């Protein structure tokens, strides 16, 4: 039996392909056998910020989408553990208004 080597990460919110609000809460579940250093969030390759404090392995960030054009965009979350190992997941969202 093989275990997970390094951190694991799962999107909680926003829902897949959802229409993003002007201010959207990004929420992921991050876990590892080591301490989590933080979770970095980005959209379309542009860094948004980092959440370093999780509550019950949940890491949140408030995204203000600003002047992002209508259409599909790619959110990315990347977790970094105490050993420097990383893991990333992406989620597609839409800007509808």
GUKE-323462 format. One record per atom (N, C-alpha, C): residue number from 0; atom name; x, y, z. Coordinates in steps of 0.02 Angstrom, whole numbers, padded with zeros to 5 digits, always signed. Layout:
# residues N
- pos_site_east_north_up
- NUM_CA_X_Y_Z
...
//
This chain:
# residues 97
- pos_site_east_north_up
- 0_N_+00042_-00059_+00000
- 0_CA_+00000_+00000_+00000
- 0_C_+00044_+00061_+00000
- 1_N_+00029_+00109_-00043
- 1_CA_+00068_+00171_-00048
- 1_C_+00028_+00229_-00021
- 2_N_+00060_+00272_+00017
- 2_CA_+00029_+00332_+00043
- 2_C_+00043_+00392_-00002
- 3_N_+00012_+00446_+00013
- 3_CA_+00024_+00508_-00024
- 3_C_+00091_+00536_-00003
- 4_N_+00133_+00553_-00051
- 4_CA_+00198_+00584_-00035
- 4_C_+00192_+00658_-00047
- 5_N_+00193_+00696_+00007
- 5_CA_+00186_+00768_+00000
- 5_C_+00115_+00790_+00014
- 6_N_+00104_+00854_+00004
- 6_CA_+00039_+00883_+00021
- 6_C_-00017_+00863_-00028
- 7_N_-00078_+00868_-00004
- 7_CA_-00137_+00856_-00044
- 7_C_-00181_+00919_-00041
- 8_N_-00220_+00930_-00093
- 8_CA_-00259_+00992_-00098
- 8_C_-00323_+00979_-00138
- 9_N_-00379_+01006_-00113
- 9_CA_-00444_+00998_-00146
- 9_C_-00481_+01064_-00144
- 10_N_-00510_+01084_-00201
- 10_CA_-00552_+01144_-00203
- 10_C_-00618_+01131_-00167
- 11_N_-00640_+01180_-00128
- 11_CA_-00705_+01177_-00095
- 11_C_-00751_+01229_-00128
- 12_N_-00725_+01289_-00138
- 12_CA_-00765_+01344_-00165
- 12_C_-00721_+01392_-00203
- 13_N_-00740_+01418_-00260
- 13_CA_-00805_+01416_-00292
- 13_C_-00817_+01349_-00326
- 14_N_-00879_+01338_-00342
- 14_CA_-00899_+01277_-00378
- 14_C_-00871_+01278_-00449
- 15_N_-00860_+01220_-00479
- 15_CA_-00833_+01218_-00548
- 15_C_-00878_+01256_-00597
- 16_N_-00847_+01297_-00639
- 16_CA_-00880_+01335_-00692
- 16_C_-00932_+01384_-00667
- 17_N_-00929_+01402_-00603
- 17_CA_-00977_+01449_-00574
- 17_C_-00962_+01520_-00600
- 18_N_-01013_+01563_-00598
- 18_CA_-01003_+01633_-00614
- 18_C_-00973_+01667_-00552
- 19_N_-00915_+01697_-00560
- 19_CA_-00880_+01729_-00504
- 19_C_-00912_+01796_-00487
- 20_N_-00922_+01807_-00423
- 20_CA_-00947_+01872_-00399
- 20_C_-00891_+01923_-00402
- 21_N_-00907_+01987_-00392
- 21_CA_-00855_+02039_-00392
- 21_C_-00804_+02026_-00337
- 22_N_-00828_+02002_-00281
- 22_CA_-00784_+01980_-00226
- 22_C_-00802_+01907_-00212
- 23_N_-00754_+01863_-00222
- 23_CA_-00766_+01791_-00218
- 23_C_-00721_+01761_-00164
- 24_N_-00749_+01717_-00124
- 24_CA_-00711_+01681_-00074
- 24_C_-00682_+01618_-00105
- 25_N_-00617_+01611_-00103
- 25_CA_-00584_+01550_-00127
- 25_C_-00569_+01507_-00066
- 26_N_-00586_+01444_-00070
- 26_CA_-00579_+01400_-00012
- 26_C_-00554_+01332_-00035
- 27_N_-00499_+01309_-00005
- 27_CA_-00471_+01243_-00020
- 27_C_-00458_+01205_+00044
- 28_N_-00455_+01140_+00038
- 28_CA_-00438_+01095_+00093
- 28_C_-00368_+01069_+00079
- 29_N_-00321_+01084_+00124
- 29_CA_-00251_+01064_+00115
- 29_C_-00231_+01019_+00174
- 30_N_-00194_+00966_+00157
- 30_CA_-00171_+00921_+00211
- 30_C_-00103_+00892_+00193
- 31_N_-00068_+00870_+00245
- 31_CA_-00002_+00841_+00237
- 31_C_+00017_+00811_+00305
- 32_N_+00066_+00766_+00305
- 32_CA_+00091_+00740_+00368
- 32_C_+00136_+00792_+00401
- 33_N_+00162_+00839_+00361
- 33_CA_+00202_+00894_+00387
- 33_C_+00158_+00956_+00394
- 34_N_+00187_+01007_+00426
- 34_CA_+00152_+01071_+00432
- 34_C_+00145_+01103_+00363
- 35_N_+00087_+01134_+00352
- 35_CA_+00075_+01171_+00290
- 35_C_+00103_+01242_+00299
- 36_N_+00146_+01263_+00253
- 36_CA_+00172_+01333_+00255
- 36_C_+00120_+01382_+00230
- 37_N_+00084_+01363_+00179
- 37_CA_+00033_+01408_+00151
- 37_C_+00006_+01383_+00085
- 38_N_-00045_+01418_+00063
- 38_CA_-00076_+01403_-00002
- 38_C_-00076_+01467_-00043
- 39_N_-00047_+01462_-00103
- 39_CA_-00044_+01519_-00149
- 39_C_-00100_+01515_-00199
- 40_N_-00133_+01571_-00212
- 40_CA_-00188_+01574_-00259
- 40_C_-00169_+01618_-00318
- 41_N_-00191_+01597_-00379
- 41_CA_-00179_+01637_-00439
- 41_C_-00238_+01629_-00486
- 42_N_-00244_+01676_-00533
- 42_CA_-00295_+01673_-00585
- 42_C_-00261_+01687_-00652
- 43_N_-00271_+01643_-00700
- 43_CA_-00241_+01650_-00766
- 43_C_-00166_+01663_-00763
- 44_N_-00133_+01630_-00715
- 44_CA_-00060_+01637_-00708
- 44_C_-00037_+01698_-00669
- 45_N_-00083_+01741_-00649
- 45_CA_-00066_+01801_-00610
- 45_C_-00078_+01789_-00536
- 46_N_-00027_+01799_-00496
- 46_CA_-00031_+01785_-00425
- 46_C_-00080_+01832_-00390
- 47_N_-00123_+01802_-00348
- 47_CA_-00171_+01841_-00310
- 47_C_-00148_+01853_-00239
- 48_N_-00122_+01801_-00207
- 48_CA_-00100_+01807_-00137
- 48_C_-00092_+01739_-00106
- 49_N_-00076_+01739_-00041
- 49_CA_-00062_+01678_-00004
- 49_C_-00102_+01676_+00061
- 50_N_-00128_+01618_+00077
- 50_CA_-00161_+01606_+00141
- 50_C_-00113_+01562_+00182
- 51_N_-00092_+01587_+00240
- 51_CA_-00044_+01550_+00281
- 51_C_-00075_+01521_+00344
- 52_N_-00135_+01540_+00359
- 52_CA_-00168_+01514_+00419
- 52_C_-00231_+01477_+00398
- 53_N_-00231_+01413_+00413
- 53_CA_-00290_+01373_+00398
- 53_C_-00325_+01354_+00462
- 54_N_-00391_+01348_+00457
- 54_CA_-00430_+01326_+00514
- 54_C_-00458_+01257_+00496
- 55_N_-00440_+01206_+00533
- 55_CA_-00460_+01137_+00519
- 55_C_-00441_+01118_+00448
- 56_N_-00381_+01135_+00427
- 56_CA_-00354_+01119_+00361
- 56_C_-00387_+01157_+00303
- 57_N_-00431_+01205_+00318
- 57_CA_-00462_+01247_+00267
- 57_C_-00423_+01312_+00260
- 58_N_-00407_+01329_+00198
- 58_CA_-00370_+01390_+00183
- 58_C_-00412_+01433_+00137
- 59_N_-00420_+01497_+00156
- 59_CA_-00464_+01541_+00119
- 59_C_-00427_+01603_+00095
- 60_N_-00453_+01632_+00041
- 60_CA_-00427_+01695_+00015
- 60_C_-00485_+01731_-00018
- 61_N_-00488_+01797_-00008
- 61_CA_-00540_+01838_-00039
- 61_C_-00513_+01868_-00104
- 62_N_-00545_+01850_-00159
- 62_CA_-00525_+01872_-00226
- 62_C_-00571_+01927_-00250
- 63_N_-00543_+01985_-00264
- 63_CA_-00581_+02040_-00294
- 63_C_-00564_+02039_-00368
- 64_N_-00611_+02018_-00409
- 64_CA_-00595_+02005_-00479
- 64_C_-00584_+02067_-00521
- 65_N_-00602_+02125_-00496
- 65_CA_-00587_+02188_-00530
- 65_C_-00610_+02191_-00602
- 66_N_-00564_+02208_-00647
- 66_CA_-00581_+02219_-00717
- 66_C_-00571_+02157_-00761
- 67_N_-00574_+02099_-00732
- 67_CA_-00566_+02037_-00770
- 67_C_-00622_+02034_-00823
- 68_N_-00604_+02018_-00884
- 68_CA_-00652_+02016_-00939
- 68_C_-00700_+01958_-00932
- 69_N_-00758_+01966_-00964
- 69_CA_-00808_+01912_-00965
- 69_C_-00778_+01850_-00998
- 70_N_-00800_+01793_-00976
- 70_CA_-00776_+01731_-01005
- 70_C_-00748_+01684_-00953
- 71_N_-00714_+01632_-00977
- 71_CA_-00687_+01580_-00934
- 71_C_-00617_+01599_-00910
- 72_N_-00603_+01585_-00845
- 72_CA_-00538_+01599_-00815
- 72_C_-00518_+01539_-00773
- 73_N_-00452_+01532_-00763
- 73_CA_-00426_+01475_-00726
- 73_C_-00396_+01496_-00659
- 74_N_-00427_+01473_-00605
- 74_CA_-00401_+01483_-00538
- 74_C_-00353_+01426_-00523
- 75_N_-00300_+01442_-00486
- 75_CA_-00252_+01391_-00467
- 75_C_-00235_+01401_-00393
- 76_N_-00231_+01346_-00357
- 76_CA_-00209_+01346_-00287
- 76_C_-00149_+01299_-00282
- 77_N_-00097_+01322_-00247
- 77_CA_-00037_+01281_-00239
- 77_C_-00019_+01280_-00165
- 78_N_-00015_+01220_-00137
- 78_CA_+00004_+01212_-00067
- 78_C_+00079_+01198_-00062
- 79_N_+00110_+01226_-00009
- 79_CA_+00181_+01214_+00005
- 79_C_+00186_+01189_+00076
- 80_N_+00221_+01132_+00086
- 80_CA_+00229_+01106_+00153
- 80_C_+00295_+01126_+00184
- 81_N_+00307_+01106_+00245
- 81_CA_+00368_+01125_+00282
- 81_C_+00431_+01100_+00249
- 82_N_+00427_+01047_+00210
- 82_CA_+00486_+01020_+00176
- 82_C_+00497_+01053_+00107
- 83_N_+00452_+01099_+00089
- 83_CA_+00457_+01133_+00025
- 83_C_+00424_+01096_-00033
- 84_N_+00390_+01041_-00018
- 84_CA_+00354_+01004_-00070
- 84_C_+00290_+01042_-00088
- 85_N_+00272_+01040_-00152
- 85_CA_+00214_+01076_-00175
- 85_C_+00166_+01030_-00212
- 86_N_+00104_+01052_-00215
- 86_CA_+00053_+01018_-00255
- 86_C_+00002_+01071_-00275
- 87_N_-00022_+01069_-00336
- 87_CA_-00068_+01120_-00360
- 87_C_-00130_+01089_-00392
- 88_N_-00186_+01124_-00386
- 88_CA_-00248_+01105_-00419
- 88_C_-00278_+01167_-00451
- 89_N_-00316_+01157_-00504
- 89_CA_-00347_+01213_-00540
- 89_C_-00422_+01205_-00541
- 90_N_-00456_+01261_-00551
- 90_CA_-00528_+01261_-00556
- 90_C_-00548_+01314_-00606
- 91_N_-00591_+01297_-00652
- 91_CA_-00616_+01343_-00702
- 91_C_-00677_+01381_-00675
- 92_N_-00677_+01448_-00683
- 92_CA_-00734_+01489_-00663
- 92_C_-00750_+01536_-00721
- 93_N_-00809_+01566_-00718
- 93_CA_-00829_+01613_-00770
- 93_C_-00842_+01681_-00740
- 94_N_-00827_+01733_-00779
- 94_CA_-00848_+01801_-00762
- 94_C_-00908_+01814_-00807
- 95_N_-00966_+01824_-00777
- 95_CA_-01028_+01830_-00816
- 95_C_-01051_+01902_-00824
- 96_N_-01034_+01946_-00779
- 96_CA_-01056_+02016_-00782
- 96_C_-00997_+02062_-00780
//
